[in-house]
Amino acid sequence: MQRRSSSTASQVDWITVGLFATLMLAGWLNIYAVVYSPDTQKAIWDLSINSGKQLLWLVLAGVLVFIMLLLDVRIFQVFAYPIYGFTLVLLVLVIFLGRDIQGSNSWFDLGFIRFQPAELAKYATALSLARYLSDSSRGKLMKLENLLPALLIVFVPAVIIIAQNETGSALVFAAFIIVLYREGLSDYLMFLGVMLITLFLATLFFKPYINHMMIGVGIIGGVLAFFKRRKQHEVIVTVLTTLFGIAIIFGVDFFVSKVLKKHQRDRIEVFINPEAHTQDKAWQLTQSKIAIGSGGLWGKGFLEGTQTKFDFVPDQSTDFIFCTIGEEHGWAGSFVIIGLFVALLFRLISLAERQKTKFSRVYGYAVVGILFFHFSINIGMTIGLFPIIGIPLPFFSYGGSALWSFTILLFTMVKLDTYRKLVITI
């Protein structure tokens, strides 16, 4: 690797750092708003409440930032596969040795903190996929022999996480489709993938019309195969996708009723018909909508949220932290927070595109995909646009494990970007 002519600090993208710091500060203040009680009026840094504990996690996240910026940038590429392999071992071990929390064996209880390997798995998968695709001989995803290993890198940890009954965390791995598309996955394969997802959702919503749907899938598949008849590999993919689509229609009911756990089935029922379960299964979603809607344009004011104070919304410090933003800061405050996230995502895309090495570019898009998935799904589920799958809002939700994993994920990219003017060799 060529010697650098300037210090790391001068090359750091301070816009990204500023957005990160702003989001973390806003998240900390909103966690305090959730736990604040007018009766006790404990200080925001009091370690007996969640905001005080989160402050400790924030300080340690700052230490992680400092460490990440001091590391040799070649470490990420050299140790990508070892980190990935180590993470797979942890994912398997936690099934047998982890603590059962709400029916999910996905946490190691270390006494002073609980650690979820699934958070590390996102980071490890991003590094491993970047390492694999940075090999120029493997980067042409139009070729099936190059695409399949890339898909395995993504799907293996996701499948193990599903075995932990942590379906929400496993779904995050769908975010890596953004990376594959940027690196050459064909529009046609993307179209077929979107069609399969749409078919799965349609089957949930329109179960009485299963026979009609199967006929429709067969006709669409036949038409696509006819127009692609001169491209043999696409004809094969179309036929296989059509058969897989029909299998989805047959298998959705079995999957939902026999494979999913009761709480997972409840979430699907709430997503499909929330009005029918407002007093039981959809209580959390209903109260979430009430809290956000009650904020109006400008909100009720910091520490003035009534839905928050009376604990109407479960998990409001973690998965439903956005309710506090909507209630206390209204539409205007929500718009600002969403704007900060969007600004961070666009900044990361800009960073990824200006990299000289493919490893850094691929990794950058992996970071974009993971943050975008968490941000959009978390906010979407609080207002009923997506099923409740229990994933945190980056830099806002309470907890050290998620905060540290997002910090490491982001600042690995910041560190890689400090070498954007050089060609990294290992």
C-alpha positions as CSV (number, residue, x, y, z in Angstrom):
1,M,0.0,0.0,0.0
2,Q,1.3,3.4,-0.9
3,R,2.5,5.7,1.9
4,R,0.0,8.4,2.8
5,S,0.9,12.0,2.5
6,S,-1.5,13.3,5.1
7,S,-2.9,12.3,8.5
8,T,-6.0,10.2,8.9
9,A,-7.9,13.1,10.7
10,S,-7.6,15.3,7.6
11,Q,-9.0,12.6,5.4
12,V,-12.0,11.7,7.7
13,D,-15.4,12.6,6.2
14,W,-16.6,14.9,8.9
15,I,-20.0,15.3,7.4
16,T,-20.7,11.6,8.0
17,V,-19.2,11.9,11.6
18,G,-21.5,14.9,12.2
19,L,-24.6,13.1,11.0
20,F,-23.7,10.1,13.2
21,A,-23.1,12.3,16.3
22,T,-26.4,14.2,15.7
23,L,-28.4,11.0,15.4
24,M,-26.9,9.5,18.5
25,L,-27.6,12.7,20.5
26,A,-31.2,12.8,19.3
27,G,-31.6,9.1,20.1
28,W,-30.3,9.6,23.6
29,L,-32.6,12.5,24.3
30,N,-35.6,10.5,23.1
31,I,-34.7,7.5,25.3
32,Y,-34.7,9.9,28.2
33,A,-38.1,11.2,27.1
34,V,-39.4,7.6,27.3
35,V,-38.2,6.9,30.8
36,Y,-38.7,10.4,32.3
37,S,-41.1,10.6,35.2
38,P,-42.4,14.0,36.5
39,D,-42.6,12.4,40.0
40,T,-39.0,11.3,40.3
41,Q,-37.3,13.7,37.8
42,K,-34.1,11.7,37.6
43,A,-31.2,13.3,35.7
44,I,-30.7,12.1,32.1
45,W,-27.3,10.6,33.1
46,D,-28.6,8.7,36.1
47,L,-27.4,5.1,35.6
48,S,-30.5,3.6,37.3
49,I,-32.6,4.5,34.2
50,N,-32.2,3.6,30.5
51,S,-30.9,7.0,29.4
52,G,-28.0,6.8,31.9
53,K,-27.1,3.4,30.7
54,Q,-27.4,4.5,27.1
55,L,-25.0,7.3,27.9
56,L,-22.5,4.7,29.0
57,W,-23.0,2.8,25.7
58,L,-22.5,6.1,23.8
59,V,-19.2,6.8,25.5
60,L,-18.0,3.3,24.7
61,A,-19.2,3.8,21.1
62,G,-17.0,6.8,21.0
63,V,-14.0,4.7,22.1
64,L,-14.9,2.3,19.3
65,V,-14.8,5.1,16.8
66,F,-11.3,6.1,18.0
67,I,-10.1,2.5,17.8
68,M,-11.6,2.0,14.3
69,L,-9.9,5.1,13.0
70,L,-6.5,3.9,14.3
71,L,-6.6,0.4,12.7
72,D,-4.6,-0.4,9.7
73,V,-7.1,-0.3,6.8
74,R,-5.8,-3.6,5.4
75,I,-7.2,-5.5,8.4
76,F,-10.7,-5.4,7.2
77,Q,-9.9,-7.1,3.9
78,V,-7.4,-9.6,5.3
79,F,-9.6,-10.7,8.1
80,A,-12.9,-10.6,6.3
81,Y,-13.3,-14.4,5.9
82,P,-12.0,-15.3,9.4
83,I,-14.4,-12.8,10.9
84,Y,-17.2,-14.3,8.9
85,G,-16.3,-17.9,9.9
86,F,-16.0,-16.9,13.6
87,T,-19.4,-15.2,13.4
88,L,-21.0,-18.4,11.9
89,V,-19.6,-20.4,14.9
90,L,-21.1,-17.9,17.3
91,L,-24.5,-18.0,15.5
92,V,-24.6,-21.8,15.9
93,L,-23.3,-21.8,19.5
94,V,-25.9,-19.3,20.7
95,I,-28.7,-21.7,19.6
96,F,-27.5,-24.1,22.3
97,L,-25.9,-21.8,24.9
98,G,-27.8,-18.6,24.5
99,R,-30.5,-17.1,26.7
100,D,-34.1,-17.7,25.7
101,I,-35.7,-14.3,25.4
102,Q,-39.3,-14.2,24.2
103,G,-38.9,-17.5,22.5
104,S,-35.7,-16.6,20.7
105,N,-32.3,-18.2,21.5
106,S,-30.2,-15.4,20.0
107,W,-28.5,-13.7,22.9
108,F,-25.4,-14.4,25.0
109,D,-25.9,-13.2,28.5
110,L,-22.5,-11.9,29.7
111,G,-23.9,-10.6,33.0
112,F,-23.1,-6.9,32.5
113,I,-24.5,-6.9,28.9
114,R,-26.3,-9.1,26.5
115,F,-24.7,-9.7,23.2
116,Q,-26.6,-10.8,20.0
117,P,-24.3,-12.5,17.4
118,A,-26.9,-11.6,14.7
119,E,-25.7,-8.0,15.0
120,L,-22.1,-9.0,14.3
121,A,-23.3,-11.2,11.5
122,K,-24.5,-8.2,9.4
123,Y,-21.0,-6.7,9.7
124,A,-19.2,-10.0,9.0
125,T,-21.4,-10.6,5.9
126,A,-20.7,-7.1,4.6
127,L,-16.9,-7.7,4.9
128,S,-17.0,-11.2,3.4
129,L,-19.2,-10.2,0.5
130,A,-17.0,-7.2,-0.2
131,R,-13.9,-9.5,-0.1
132,Y,-15.5,-12.0,-2.5
133,L,-16.8,-9.5,-5.0
134,S,-13.6,-7.5,-5.0
135,D,-11.9,-10.4,-6.8
136,S,-12.4,-9.2,-10.4
137,S,-12.7,-12.8,-11.7
138,R,-15.8,-13.3,-9.4
139,G,-17.4,-9.9,-9.7
140,K,-19.4,-10.6,-12.9
141,L,-22.8,-11.5,-11.3
142,M,-24.3,-12.1,-14.7
143,K,-22.6,-15.5,-14.5
144,L,-24.5,-18.0,-12.3
145,E,-21.2,-19.6,-11.0
146,N,-20.3,-16.2,-9.6
147,L,-23.7,-15.3,-8.2
148,L,-24.4,-18.5,-6.3
149,P,-21.4,-18.1,-3.9
150,A,-22.3,-14.5,-3.2
151,L,-25.9,-15.6,-2.4
152,L,-24.5,-18.3,-0.1
153,I,-22.4,-15.8,1.8
154,V,-25.7,-13.9,2.5
155,F,-28.1,-16.8,3.0
156,V,-26.1,-19.0,5.4
157,P,-26.1,-16.6,8.4
158,A,-29.7,-15.7,7.6
159,V,-30.8,-19.3,7.8
160,I,-28.9,-19.9,11.0
161,I,-30.6,-16.8,12.5
162,I,-34.0,-18.1,11.5
163,A,-33.1,-21.3,13.4
164,Q,-32.8,-19.0,16.5
165,N,-36.4,-17.9,16.0
166,E,-35.1,-14.4,15.2
167,T,-36.9,-13.9,11.9
168,G,-36.7,-10.1,12.0
169,S,-32.9,-10.0,12.2
170,A,-32.7,-12.6,9.4
171,L,-34.9,-10.5,7.1
172,V,-32.3,-7.7,7.3
173,F,-30.0,-9.8,5.1
174,A,-32.4,-9.0,2.2
175,A,-30.7,-5.6,2.2
176,F,-27.6,-7.1,0.5
177,I,-29.7,-7.2,-2.7
178,I,-28.7,-3.6,-3.1
179,V,-25.1,-4.6,-3.2
180,L,-25.6,-7.3,-5.7
181,Y,-27.7,-5.0,-7.9
182,R,-25.0,-2.3,-7.9
183,E,-22.4,-4.9,-8.8
184,G,-24.1,-6.3,-11.8
185,L,-27.1,-8.4,-10.9
186,S,-29.4,-8.2,-13.9
187,D,-32.6,-6.2,-14.0
188,Y,-34.4,-9.3,-15.1
189,L,-33.4,-11.3,-12.0
190,M,-34.3,-8.3,-9.8
191,F,-37.7,-8.3,-11.5
192,L,-38.3,-12.0,-10.8
193,G,-37.2,-11.6,-7.2
194,V,-39.6,-8.7,-6.7
195,M,-42.4,-10.7,-8.3
196,L,-41.8,-13.6,-5.9
197,I,-42.0,-11.3,-2.9
198,T,-45.1,-9.7,-4.2
199,L,-46.6,-13.2,-4.8
200,F,-45.9,-14.2,-1.2
201,L,-47.6,-11.1,0.1
202,A,-50.5,-11.5,-2.3
203,T,-51.0,-15.1,-1.2
204,L,-51.3,-13.9,2.5
205,F,-53.9,-11.3,1.6
206,F,-55.9,-13.2,-1.0
207,K,-55.9,-16.9,0.2
208,P,-59.5,-17.6,-1.3
209,Y,-58.1,-16.9,-4.8
210,I,-55.2,-19.3,-4.7
211,N,-56.3,-21.3,-7.8
212,H,-56.7,-18.1,-9.8
213,M,-53.3,-17.0,-8.7
214,M,-51.6,-20.2,-9.8
215,I,-53.2,-19.9,-13.3
216,G,-52.0,-16.3,-13.5
217,V,-48.4,-17.2,-12.4
218,G,-48.3,-20.0,-15.1
219,I,-49.5,-17.6,-17.8
220,I,-47.0,-14.9,-16.8
221,G,-44.2,-17.4,-16.7
222,G,-45.1,-18.7,-20.1
223,V,-45.2,-15.3,-21.7
224,L,-41.9,-14.3,-20.2
225,A,-40.3,-17.6,-21.3
226,F,-41.6,-17.0,-24.8
227,F,-40.1,-13.5,-25.1
228,K,-36.8,-14.7,-23.6
229,R,-36.6,-17.8,-25.8
230,R,-33.4,-16.7,-27.5
231,K,-31.6,-16.5,-24.2
232,Q,-31.5,-20.1,-22.9
233,H,-30.2,-19.3,-19.4
234,E,-33.0,-16.7,-18.9
235,V,-35.6,-19.2,-20.1
236,I,-34.3,-21.7,-17.5
237,V,-34.4,-19.1,-14.8
238,T,-37.9,-18.1,-15.8
239,V,-39.2,-21.7,-15.7
240,L,-37.6,-22.4,-12.3
241,T,-39.0,-19.1,-11.0
242,T,-42.5,-19.9,-12.2
243,L,-42.4,-23.3,-10.6
244,F,-41.0,-21.8,-7.4
245,G,-43.8,-19.2,-7.5
246,I,-46.4,-22.0,-7.7
247,A,-44.7,-23.7,-4.8
248,I,-44.9,-20.5,-2.8
249,I,-48.7,-20.3,-3.4
250,F,-49.0,-23.9,-2.2
251,G,-46.6,-23.5,0.7
252,V,-47.5,-20.2,2.3
253,D,-50.5,-21.5,4.3
254,F,-48.4,-24.5,5.5
255,F,-45.5,-22.2,6.3
256,V,-47.6,-19.8,8.3
257,S,-49.7,-22.4,10.2
258,K,-47.0,-25.1,10.8
259,V,-43.6,-23.4,10.7
260,L,-44.0,-20.0,12.2
261,K,-44.4,-19.5,16.0
262,K,-47.6,-18.2,17.5
263,H,-46.2,-14.7,18.0
264,Q,-45.0,-14.6,14.4
265,R,-48.5,-15.7,13.1
266,D,-50.0,-13.0,15.3
267,R,-47.8,-10.3,13.7
268,I,-48.9,-11.4,10.2
269,E,-52.6,-11.4,11.3
270,V,-52.1,-7.9,12.7
271,F,-50.5,-6.7,9.5
272,I,-53.2,-8.1,7.3
273,N,-56.2,-7.0,9.4
274,P,-55.2,-4.7,12.3
275,E,-58.7,-3.4,12.9
276,A,-59.8,-6.9,14.0
277,H,-57.3,-7.1,16.8
278,T,-57.1,-3.6,18.3
279,Q,-57.7,-4.8,21.8
280,D,-55.3,-7.7,21.8
281,K,-52.8,-8.7,19.1
282,A,-52.7,-5.2,17.5
283,W,-52.6,-3.3,20.8
284,Q,-49.0,-2.2,20.3
285,L,-49.6,-1.0,16.7
286,T,-52.8,0.7,17.6
287,Q,-51.2,2.6,20.5
288,S,-48.2,3.4,18.3
289,K,-50.4,5.1,15.7
290,I,-52.3,7.0,18.4
291,A,-49.0,8.3,19.9
292,I,-47.6,9.4,16.5
293,G,-50.9,10.9,15.4
294,S,-51.5,12.8,18.6
295,G,-48.3,14.7,18.0
296,G,-49.9,16.7,15.2
297,L,-47.7,19.1,13.3
298,W,-45.3,20.4,16.0
299,G,-45.7,17.8,18.8
300,K,-46.6,18.0,22.5
301,G,-43.1,19.1,23.4
302,F,-40.0,17.5,24.9
303,L,-40.9,15.3,27.9
304,E,-44.6,16.1,27.4
305,G,-45.8,12.9,25.7
306,T,-48.8,11.5,27.5
307,Q,-48.8,8.2,25.6
308,T,-45.2,7.8,26.6
309,K,-45.7,8.8,30.2
310,F,-48.4,6.3,30.8
311,D,-46.6,3.4,29.1
312,F,-49.3,2.8,26.5
313,V,-46.8,1.6,23.9
314,P,-44.7,-1.5,24.8
315,D,-41.0,-1.6,23.8
316,Q,-41.0,2.2,23.4
317,S,-37.3,2.6,24.3
318,T,-36.3,0.0,21.7
319,D,-38.2,-1.0,18.6
320,F,-40.9,1.7,19.0
321,I,-38.7,4.7,19.9
322,F,-40.0,6.5,16.8
323,C,-43.4,6.9,18.6
324,T,-41.7,9.2,21.1
325,I,-40.4,11.3,18.2
326,G,-43.8,11.5,16.6
327,E,-45.7,12.3,19.8
328,E,-43.3,14.9,21.3
329,H,-42.0,16.5,18.2
330,G,-44.8,16.0,15.7
331,W,-44.7,15.8,12.0
332,A,-42.0,18.5,11.8
333,G,-39.6,16.7,14.2
334,S,-40.2,13.4,12.5
335,F,-39.4,15.0,9.1
336,V,-36.1,16.3,10.5
337,I,-35.1,12.9,11.9
338,I,-36.1,11.2,8.6
339,G,-34.1,13.9,6.8
340,L,-31.0,13.2,8.8
341,F,-31.2,9.5,8.0
342,V,-31.7,10.2,4.3
343,A,-28.8,12.6,4.3
344,L,-26.6,9.9,6.0
345,L,-27.6,7.3,3.4
346,F,-26.9,9.7,0.4
347,R,-23.6,10.7,2.0
348,L,-22.6,7.0,2.3
349,I,-23.6,6.4,-1.4
350,S,-21.4,9.3,-2.3
351,L,-18.5,7.8,-0.3
352,A,-19.0,4.4,-1.8
353,E,-18.9,5.8,-5.4
354,R,-15.7,7.7,-4.9
355,Q,-13.7,4.7,-3.8
356,K,-10.8,3.5,-5.9
357,T,-11.0,-0.1,-4.7
358,K,-13.9,-2.4,-5.3
359,F,-13.7,-3.8,-1.8
360,S,-14.4,-0.4,-0.3
361,R,-17.2,0.3,-2.8
362,V,-19.0,-3.0,-2.2
363,Y,-18.7,-2.6,1.6
364,G,-20.0,1.0,1.4
365,Y,-23.2,-0.2,-0.4
366,A,-23.6,-3.0,2.2
367,V,-23.6,-0.3,4.9
368,V,-26.2,1.7,2.9
369,G,-28.4,-1.4,2.5
370,I,-28.3,-2.4,6.1
371,L,-29.0,1.1,7.5
372,F,-31.7,1.7,4.9
373,F,-33.5,-1.6,5.8
374,H,-33.4,-0.9,9.5
375,F,-34.5,2.7,9.1
376,S,-37.4,2.1,6.7
377,I,-38.7,-1.1,8.2
378,N,-38.5,0.2,11.8
379,I,-40.4,3.4,11.0
380,G,-42.7,1.6,8.7
381,M,-43.8,-0.9,11.3
382,T,-44.7,1.8,13.8
383,I,-47.3,3.2,11.4
384,G,-48.5,-0.2,10.0
385,L,-46.8,-0.1,6.6
386,F,-44.8,-3.2,7.5
387,P,-45.3,-6.2,9.9
388,I,-43.8,-5.8,13.4
389,I,-40.6,-7.8,13.1
390,G,-38.7,-6.3,16.0
391,I,-35.6,-4.6,14.6
392,P,-34.0,-1.5,16.2
393,L,-33.9,2.0,14.7
394,P,-30.1,2.8,14.2
395,F,-28.5,5.1,16.8
396,F,-31.9,5.6,18.5
397,S,-33.1,2.3,20.0
398,Y,-31.9,1.6,23.5
399,G,-29.2,-1.0,23.9
400,G,-25.4,-1.3,23.6
401,S,-25.2,-4.3,21.4
402,A,-27.0,-2.7,18.4
403,L,-25.4,0.7,18.9
404,W,-21.9,-0.7,18.9
405,S,-22.6,-2.9,15.8
406,F,-23.9,0.1,13.9
407,T,-21.0,2.2,15.0
408,I,-18.4,-0.4,13.9
409,L,-20.4,-0.9,10.6
410,L,-20.4,2.8,9.8
411,F,-16.8,3.7,10.9
412,T,-15.3,0.8,9.0
413,M,-16.6,2.7,6.0
414,V,-15.3,6.0,7.3
415,K,-11.9,4.4,7.8
416,L,-11.8,2.9,4.3
417,D,-12.8,6.3,2.9
418,T,-9.7,7.9,4.4
419,Y,-7.7,5.8,1.9
420,R,-9.9,6.7,-1.0
421,K,-7.0,8.3,-2.9
422,L,-4.8,5.3,-2.6
423,V,-4.9,1.7,-4.0
424,I,-5.1,-0.7,-1.1
425,T,-3.1,-3.9,-1.7
426,I,-2.9,-7.0,0.6
